[in-house]
Amino acid sequence: MSDVPRPTAVVIGASIGGLLAAAALVEHADVTVIERDTLPAGLAPRRGVPQARHAHLVWWGGVLAFRELLPGFVEELVERGARLVPIMAEMVSRAPNEVWFRRFTATHHRNLVCSRDLLDGVLRERVLADPRLTLRQGTTALGLAGEAARVTGVRVRTEGRYGEETLAADLVVDASGRGSRAPRWLGELGLPEVVEREVNAGVAYATRLFRAPAGSLELPFPLVNVQANPAKAPGRGGIILPIEDGRWIVTLSGTRGGEPTGDPAEFTDFALKLGDPVIGELIRDAEPLGEVVTTRSTANRRRYFEKLRAWPDGFVVTGDAVAGYNPVYGHGITVAAQSALALGTLTGTGGLARPGTGRRLQRAVTRPVAAAWDLAIGQDVFYPGASDRPPNRAERALAAFVDRAVATGARNPRALGALLDVMSLEKPATRLFSPDMLVPMLFGPKRPFLSQAPLTEEELKSITG
């Protein structure tokens, strides 16, 4: 056994992004996770996650990252009630350009679907059980120790203790979420201001749990998704997400001037007035479980840490602290998993001591961000008032191409595979320019567009009895 001590890392925040980063690093360092709040026991919601009650899913690119980071984790979730849903075979989806996807079965993509409580709870159990990891709850990060060239630790204050202390570390990972104070901390070390951008479509969410109709439990009932159309503001959309314990999470959304409310009496009426009434029709006679939960914290916000002229060794920012997305696209968890995987891979191959490692790490964890960011703002930037600058010519041209790619994928299984490769963050956006997409797009043959949601007779009968 080597006498060389293992490196040390401190992860700020026990969010999904923080726990995944800790899981990636614990193979190469002794890890301490500091968390401001007290974590719940079991499968219960964590404080500081206002969107936890809304619909969540993990795209296939995230499922692959989970499997590499935490072998057996996805399978444990499925054993405890989650589903790996074949997309589009078990998904009924209308795209933003109002095209219904055919339910082709040839694609390999599977989305992980469950409640956020189940995902968070099982992840906490798995990661925090590692003896190489230490959890300090009730501990708030106050700032960074070190200087502009290297961060050497983090200054913290813990409930029940007097004053502050410094936790020394070879690497500090900020996974504290949208409220991250990393830009200010870097400024205190003498580093330049971090460039930020916000694209805010003004989306509000309203979510309610329902008891799934008994008949729907006898078959794999599909996800049902009606996406908002940016060309017809206000944009309204919704999703039915069948989850564990025989429940449906139903999340409705609307942009400025078309927001859903928290009034239970208005919930189904709002669903009936989406671009297509299918969600309202499916929940019309369903039994609600609890009240309506709302949130408005949905802006796309990105901090361009990787573009700073200088970057300190010993520090990296990841997860929502780098970029947060409109949750309607469901990419946040997938990006967090892919960023954690990149963090662990680079740490394992290069260690933490080499000069310039901090910049390399920051660029590595940021790469998965770019694809999700472009997909999100490629839609949201078209809503009135979403951005301080209107879409430029290139953004409009790209949006038009993506609309055409969606229309092609909706009717051609080969093109759908290429589209889902990109949407699931499994492959880069250049996949849309591959022969699998371009040949069907340009030459066909193309099946006709569907005129309504492609629910089967068996699925409809399972709702009505």
C-alpha positions as CSV (number, residue, x, y, z in Angstrom):
1,M,0.0,0.0,0.0
2,S,1.3,3.5,-0.9
3,D,2.3,5.9,1.9
4,V,1.4,8.9,-0.3
5,P,-1.7,10.5,1.2
6,R,-4.7,10.7,-1.1
7,P,-5.7,14.1,-2.4
8,T,-8.6,15.9,-0.7
9,A,-11.7,17.5,-2.2
10,V,-14.5,19.6,-0.8
11,V,-17.8,19.6,-2.7
12,I,-20.2,22.5,-1.8
13,G,-23.8,21.3,-1.9
14,A,-25.5,17.9,-1.6
15,S,-27.5,18.5,-4.7
16,I,-27.8,15.9,-7.5
17,G,-24.8,17.7,-9.1
18,G,-22.9,17.8,-5.9
19,L,-23.5,14.1,-5.1
20,L,-22.6,13.0,-8.6
21,A,-19.4,15.1,-8.5
22,A,-18.5,13.5,-5.1
23,A,-19.2,10.0,-6.5
24,A,-16.8,10.8,-9.4
25,L,-14.1,12.2,-7.2
26,V,-14.2,9.6,-4.4
27,E,-12.3,7.2,-6.6
28,H,-9.3,9.6,-6.6
29,A,-9.6,11.7,-3.4
30,D,-11.0,11.8,0.1
31,V,-14.2,13.9,-0.3
32,T,-16.0,16.1,2.1
33,V,-19.5,17.3,1.1
34,I,-20.7,20.4,2.9
35,E,-24.4,21.1,2.9
36,R,-26.1,24.2,4.3
37,D,-29.3,22.3,5.2
38,T,-30.1,19.1,7.0
39,L,-30.8,16.3,4.5
40,P,-34.0,14.4,4.9
41,A,-34.1,10.7,5.8
42,G,-35.5,8.4,3.2
43,L,-37.4,9.3,0.1
44,A,-38.5,12.8,1.1
45,P,-38.0,16.2,-0.5
46,R,-34.8,18.2,0.2
47,R,-35.0,21.9,1.2
48,G,-33.8,24.3,-1.4
49,V,-35.2,22.4,-4.4
50,P,-38.4,24.3,-5.3
51,Q,-38.9,22.4,-8.5
52,A,-38.8,19.0,-6.9
53,R,-42.5,18.5,-7.1
54,H,-42.7,19.0,-10.8
55,A,-42.1,16.5,-13.6
56,H,-38.5,15.3,-14.0
57,L,-36.8,12.8,-16.3
58,V,-33.3,11.8,-17.2
59,W,-32.5,11.6,-20.9
60,W,-30.6,8.7,-22.3
61,G,-27.3,10.5,-22.3
62,G,-27.8,11.0,-18.5
63,V,-28.7,7.3,-18.0
64,L,-25.5,6.3,-19.7
65,A,-23.5,8.7,-17.4
66,F,-25.3,7.3,-14.3
67,R,-24.4,3.8,-15.3
68,E,-20.7,4.6,-15.7
69,L,-20.5,6.7,-12.5
70,L,-22.6,4.4,-10.3
71,P,-22.9,0.9,-11.6
72,G,-26.2,-0.7,-10.7
73,F,-27.8,2.6,-9.6
74,V,-30.3,2.8,-12.5
75,E,-31.3,-0.8,-12.0
76,E,-31.9,-0.1,-8.3
77,L,-34.2,2.8,-9.2
78,V,-36.1,0.6,-11.6
79,E,-36.5,-2.1,-8.9
80,R,-37.9,0.6,-6.6
81,G,-40.5,1.8,-9.1
82,A,-38.8,3.9,-11.7
83,R,-39.2,3.2,-15.4
84,L,-36.8,3.1,-18.4
85,V,-39.2,4.4,-21.0
86,P,-38.5,3.7,-24.7
87,I,-38.7,6.9,-26.7
88,M,-40.9,7.2,-28.7
89,A,-42.5,3.8,-28.4
90,E,-43.9,4.6,-24.9
91,M,-44.2,8.4,-25.4
92,V,-46.9,10.5,-27.0
93,S,-45.4,13.8,-27.9
94,R,-46.3,16.9,-29.8
95,A,-43.3,19.1,-30.7
96,P,-43.1,22.9,-30.4
97,N,-43.9,23.2,-34.1
98,E,-47.2,21.3,-33.4
99,V,-46.1,18.1,-35.1
100,W,-47.1,14.8,-33.4
101,F,-44.3,12.2,-33.4
102,R,-45.1,8.7,-34.6
103,R,-44.4,6.0,-32.0
104,F,-41.5,4.3,-33.8
105,T,-40.0,1.4,-31.9
106,A,-36.6,1.1,-33.6
107,T,-34.7,3.7,-31.6
108,H,-32.5,2.6,-28.6
109,H,-33.1,5.6,-26.4
110,R,-34.6,5.1,-22.9
111,N,-35.5,7.9,-20.5
112,L,-35.4,7.3,-16.8
113,V,-38.7,8.4,-15.2
114,C,-39.6,8.6,-11.6
115,S,-40.4,11.1,-8.8
116,R,-37.7,13.5,-7.8
117,D,-38.0,12.2,-4.2
118,L,-37.2,8.6,-5.4
119,L,-34.2,9.8,-7.5
120,D,-32.8,12.0,-4.8
121,G,-33.3,9.5,-2.0
122,V,-31.7,6.6,-3.7
123,L,-28.8,8.7,-4.8
124,R,-28.2,10.0,-1.3
125,E,-28.3,6.4,0.0
126,R,-25.8,5.2,-2.6
127,V,-23.3,8.0,-2.5
128,L,-23.3,8.9,1.2
129,A,-22.7,5.3,2.1
130,D,-19.2,5.4,0.8
131,P,-16.7,5.4,3.7
132,R,-14.3,7.6,1.8
133,L,-16.8,10.4,1.9
134,T,-17.6,12.7,4.8
135,L,-20.9,14.7,5.0
136,R,-21.0,17.9,7.0
137,Q,-24.6,19.2,7.3
138,G,-25.6,22.6,8.5
139,T,-22.4,24.0,7.0
140,T,-22.4,27.1,4.9
141,A,-19.6,28.1,2.5
142,L,-18.5,31.7,3.1
143,G,-15.7,32.0,0.5
144,L,-12.6,30.6,-1.0
145,A,-9.2,30.3,0.6
146,G,-6.1,30.9,-1.5
147,E,-5.2,33.4,-4.2
148,A,-5.9,34.1,-7.9
149,A,-3.5,31.3,-9.0
150,R,-4.7,28.5,-6.7
151,V,-7.6,27.9,-4.4
152,T,-6.4,26.0,-1.3
153,G,-9.7,25.4,0.5
154,V,-13.0,26.9,1.5
155,R,-14.1,29.0,4.5
156,V,-17.2,27.7,6.2
157,R,-19.4,28.3,9.2
158,T,-21.2,25.3,10.8
159,E,-24.3,25.5,13.0
160,G,-23.6,25.1,16.7
161,R,-19.9,26.1,16.3
162,Y,-18.4,29.5,16.9
163,G,-16.8,31.5,14.2
164,E,-15.6,30.2,10.9
165,E,-13.0,27.7,9.9
166,T,-11.1,26.8,6.7
167,L,-11.4,23.3,5.2
168,A,-8.1,22.8,3.3
169,A,-8.5,20.9,0.0
170,D,-6.6,20.1,-3.2
171,L,-9.9,20.7,-5.1
172,V,-13.0,22.7,-4.2
173,V,-16.1,21.9,-6.3
174,D,-18.9,24.5,-6.2
175,A,-22.2,22.6,-6.8
176,S,-24.3,25.0,-4.9
177,G,-26.9,25.6,-7.7
178,R,-28.4,28.7,-9.2
179,G,-27.6,30.7,-6.1
180,S,-23.9,30.1,-6.4
181,R,-21.7,32.9,-5.2
182,A,-18.7,31.7,-7.2
183,P,-18.5,34.9,-9.3
184,R,-18.2,37.0,-6.1
185,W,-15.7,34.6,-4.6
186,L,-13.5,34.7,-7.6
187,G,-13.7,38.5,-7.6
188,E,-12.5,38.5,-4.0
189,L,-9.4,36.6,-5.2
190,G,-8.7,39.3,-7.8
191,L,-10.1,37.5,-10.9
192,P,-12.1,39.2,-13.6
193,E,-15.9,39.5,-13.7
194,V,-17.7,36.5,-15.0
195,V,-19.9,37.1,-18.1
196,E,-23.5,35.9,-17.6
197,R,-26.5,35.6,-19.9
198,E,-30.1,35.1,-19.2
199,V,-32.9,34.0,-21.5
200,N,-36.2,34.0,-19.6
201,A,-39.4,33.0,-21.4
202,G,-41.3,33.9,-18.2
203,V,-42.5,30.3,-17.8
204,A,-44.6,29.4,-14.8
205,Y,-45.3,25.9,-13.7
206,A,-48.3,24.2,-11.9
207,T,-48.1,20.6,-10.9
208,R,-50.6,18.2,-9.3
209,L,-50.4,14.5,-8.5
210,F,-53.2,12.2,-9.6
211,R,-54.0,8.6,-8.9
212,A,-53.4,6.7,-12.1
213,P,-56.6,5.2,-13.5
214,A,-56.6,1.5,-12.5
215,G,-56.7,0.2,-16.1
216,S,-53.6,2.2,-17.0
217,L,-51.6,0.2,-14.4
218,E,-52.1,-3.0,-16.4
219,L,-49.9,-1.7,-19.3
220,P,-46.9,0.6,-19.8
221,F,-49.0,3.7,-20.1
222,P,-47.0,6.3,-22.2
223,L,-45.7,9.7,-21.2
224,V,-47.9,12.3,-22.8
225,N,-46.3,15.6,-23.7
226,V,-47.7,18.7,-25.4
227,Q,-44.9,21.2,-25.9
228,A,-45.5,25.0,-26.2
229,N,-45.1,26.7,-29.5
230,P,-42.8,29.8,-29.3
231,A,-44.4,31.1,-32.5
232,K,-47.8,31.5,-30.7
233,A,-47.1,33.4,-27.5
234,P,-48.2,32.9,-24.8
235,G,-46.8,29.3,-25.1
236,R,-48.7,26.7,-23.1
237,G,-47.7,23.1,-22.6
238,G,-48.0,20.1,-20.3
239,I,-46.9,16.6,-19.5
240,I,-48.3,13.5,-17.8
241,L,-45.5,11.5,-16.2
242,P,-46.6,8.0,-14.9
243,I,-44.4,7.4,-11.8
244,E,-44.0,4.9,-9.0
245,D,-46.8,3.9,-6.6
246,G,-49.5,4.2,-9.3
247,R,-49.4,7.9,-9.6
248,W,-49.3,10.5,-12.4
249,I,-47.3,13.7,-12.1
250,V,-49.1,16.3,-14.3
251,T,-47.1,19.5,-14.9
252,L,-48.6,22.4,-16.8
253,S,-46.7,25.4,-18.0
254,G,-47.3,28.8,-19.6
255,T,-45.3,31.8,-20.6
256,R,-46.0,35.5,-19.8
257,G,-49.7,36.2,-20.1
258,G,-50.7,32.5,-20.2
259,E,-49.4,31.2,-16.8
260,P,-51.3,28.5,-14.9
261,T,-52.4,29.3,-11.4
262,G,-52.4,27.4,-8.1
263,D,-56.2,27.2,-8.1
264,P,-57.2,23.5,-8.2
265,A,-60.5,24.4,-9.8
266,E,-58.7,25.8,-12.8
267,F,-56.1,23.0,-13.3
268,T,-58.0,20.7,-15.7
269,D,-59.5,23.7,-17.6
270,F,-56.0,25.0,-18.3
271,A,-54.9,21.6,-19.5
272,L,-57.9,21.4,-21.9
273,K,-56.8,24.8,-23.4
274,L,-53.3,23.7,-24.4
275,G,-52.5,23.6,-28.1
276,D,-54.1,20.1,-27.9
277,P,-56.6,19.1,-25.2
278,V,-55.4,15.5,-24.8
279,I,-53.8,16.1,-21.3
280,G,-57.0,17.7,-20.0
281,E,-59.1,14.9,-21.4
282,L,-56.9,12.2,-19.8
283,I,-57.1,13.8,-16.3
284,R,-60.7,15.0,-16.5
285,D,-62.0,12.1,-14.3
286,A,-58.7,11.2,-12.5
287,E,-58.5,11.5,-8.7
288,P,-56.3,14.3,-7.6
289,L,-53.8,13.6,-4.7
290,G,-53.1,16.9,-2.9
291,E,-53.0,20.5,-3.9
292,V,-51.4,22.3,-6.9
293,V,-47.8,23.3,-6.5
294,T,-46.4,26.3,-8.5
295,T,-43.1,27.8,-9.3
296,R,-41.7,30.6,-11.5
297,S,-37.9,30.0,-11.2
298,T,-37.5,28.8,-14.8
299,A,-35.1,31.2,-16.5
300,N,-32.2,29.9,-18.6
301,R,-29.1,31.4,-16.9
302,R,-25.5,30.7,-17.8
303,R,-22.2,31.8,-16.4
304,Y,-19.2,31.6,-18.7
305,F,-16.5,30.6,-16.2
306,E,-14.6,28.8,-18.9
307,K,-14.0,32.2,-20.8
308,L,-12.2,33.9,-18.0
309,R,-8.6,35.0,-19.0
310,A,-7.3,33.4,-15.8
311,W,-8.6,30.5,-13.7
312,P,-7.3,29.2,-10.4
313,D,-6.0,25.7,-9.9
314,G,-7.9,23.8,-7.2
315,F,-11.4,25.1,-8.1
316,V,-14.2,24.0,-10.4
317,V,-17.8,25.1,-10.7
318,T,-20.4,22.5,-12.0
319,G,-24.2,21.8,-12.3
320,D,-26.7,24.6,-12.0
321,A,-24.0,26.9,-10.7
322,V,-22.7,27.0,-14.3
323,A,-26.0,26.9,-16.1
324,G,-29.7,26.4,-15.2
325,Y,-32.3,25.7,-17.8
326,N,-36.0,26.0,-18.3
327,P,-37.1,22.7,-16.8
328,V,-39.5,22.0,-19.6
329,Y,-36.6,20.5,-21.6
330,G,-35.6,18.1,-18.8
331,H,-31.8,18.4,-19.3
332,G,-30.5,19.6,-16.0
333,I,-29.9,16.2,-14.4
334,T,-28.5,14.8,-17.5
335,V,-25.9,17.6,-17.8
336,A,-25.0,17.2,-14.1
337,A,-24.3,13.5,-14.6
338,Q,-22.2,14.1,-17.8
339,S,-20.3,16.9,-16.1
340,A,-19.5,14.7,-13.1
341,L,-18.3,11.9,-15.4
342,A,-16.0,14.4,-17.2
343,L,-14.7,15.6,-13.8
344,G,-13.9,12.1,-12.6
345,T,-12.3,11.0,-15.9
346,L,-10.0,14.0,-16.1
347,T,-9.1,13.7,-12.4
348,G,-8.3,10.1,-12.8
349,T,-6.0,10.5,-15.8
350,G,-4.2,13.7,-14.8
351,G,-4.5,14.1,-11.0
352,L,-5.0,17.4,-9.3
353,A,-1.4,18.7,-8.8
354,R,-0.4,19.7,-12.4
355,P,-0.4,23.4,-13.1
356,G,-3.4,24.3,-15.3
357,T,-5.5,21.4,-14.0
358,G,-8.2,23.8,-12.7
359,R,-8.8,25.3,-16.2
360,R,-8.8,21.9,-17.8
361,L,-11.4,20.7,-15.3
362,Q,-13.6,23.7,-15.8
363,R,-13.6,23.4,-19.5
364,A,-14.3,19.6,-19.2
365,V,-17.4,20.0,-17.0
366,T,-18.7,22.9,-19.2
367,R,-18.7,20.9,-22.4
368,P,-22.0,19.1,-21.7
369,V,-23.6,22.5,-20.8
370,A,-23.2,23.9,-24.3
371,A,-25.5,21.4,-26.0
372,A,-28.3,21.7,-23.5
373,W,-28.0,25.5,-23.4
374,D,-28.3,25.7,-27.2
375,L,-31.3,23.4,-27.3
376,A,-33.1,25.5,-24.5
377,I,-32.4,29.0,-25.8
378,G,-33.0,27.9,-29.4
379,Q,-36.7,27.7,-28.4
380,D,-37.0,30.2,-25.5
381,V,-35.3,33.1,-27.2
382,F,-38.3,33.5,-29.5
383,Y,-40.7,34.4,-26.7
384,P,-41.4,38.1,-26.3
385,G,-39.2,39.7,-23.7
386,A,-37.1,36.5,-23.1
387,S,-33.7,38.2,-23.9
388,D,-32.2,41.6,-24.0
389,R,-31.4,41.0,-27.7
390,P,-33.6,39.5,-30.4
391,P,-32.6,36.3,-32.2
392,N,-30.0,37.0,-34.8
393,R,-30.0,35.6,-38.3
394,A,-27.9,32.6,-37.5
395,E,-30.2,31.6,-34.5
396,R,-33.3,32.0,-36.8
397,A,-31.7,29.9,-39.5
398,L,-30.8,27.2,-37.0
399,A,-34.3,27.2,-35.4
400,A,-35.8,26.8,-38.9
401,F,-33.5,23.8,-39.6
402,V,-34.4,22.2,-36.2
403,D,-38.1,22.6,-37.0
404,R,-37.5,20.8,-40.3
405,A,-35.5,18.1,-38.5
406,V,-38.3,17.6,-36.0
407,A,-40.9,17.4,-38.8
408,T,-38.7,14.8,-40.5
409,G,-38.1,12.8,-37.3
410,A,-41.8,12.8,-36.6
411,R,-42.4,10.7,-39.7
412,N,-39.2,8.8,-40.3
413,P,-37.6,6.4,-37.8
414,R,-34.1,6.8,-39.2
415,A,-34.3,10.6,-38.8
416,L,-35.9,10.2,-35.4
417,G,-32.9,8.2,-34.2
418,A,-30.6,11.1,-35.2
419,L,-32.9,13.7,-33.6
420,L,-33.1,11.7,-30.3
421,D,-29.3,11.3,-30.3
422,V,-29.1,15.1,-30.0
423,M,-32.1,15.7,-27.8
424,S,-30.9,13.0,-25.3
425,L,-27.5,14.6,-25.2
426,E,-25.9,11.3,-26.3
427,K,-24.3,12.9,-29.4
428,P,-23.4,16.4,-30.5
429,A,-25.7,18.6,-32.6
430,T,-23.6,17.9,-35.7
431,R,-25.5,14.5,-35.7
432,L,-28.5,16.5,-37.2
433,F,-26.4,17.0,-40.3
434,S,-25.7,13.3,-40.8
435,P,-27.1,11.2,-43.7
436,D,-29.5,9.6,-41.3
437,M,-31.3,13.0,-41.0
438,L,-30.4,14.7,-44.3
439,V,-31.4,11.9,-46.7
440,P,-34.9,11.5,-45.3
441,M,-35.2,15.3,-45.0
442,L,-34.4,16.0,-48.6
443,F,-35.6,12.9,-50.4
444,G,-38.1,11.1,-48.2
445,P,-40.2,9.1,-48.4
446,K,-42.2,10.7,-45.6
447,R,-45.3,9.4,-44.0
448,P,-48.2,11.9,-43.6
449,F,-48.3,14.0,-40.4
450,L,-50.6,12.7,-37.6
451,S,-53.7,14.7,-37.0
452,Q,-54.1,13.8,-33.3
453,A,-52.2,12.3,-30.4
454,P,-51.2,8.7,-31.3
455,L,-52.8,6.9,-28.2
456,T,-53.8,3.4,-28.9
457,E,-57.3,2.1,-28.5
458,E,-56.1,0.0,-25.5
459,E,-54.5,3.0,-23.8
460,L,-57.7,5.1,-24.3
461,K,-59.8,2.2,-23.0
462,S,-57.6,1.9,-19.9
463,I,-58.6,5.4,-18.9
464,T,-62.3,5.3,-19.6
465,G,-62.8,1.7,-18.3
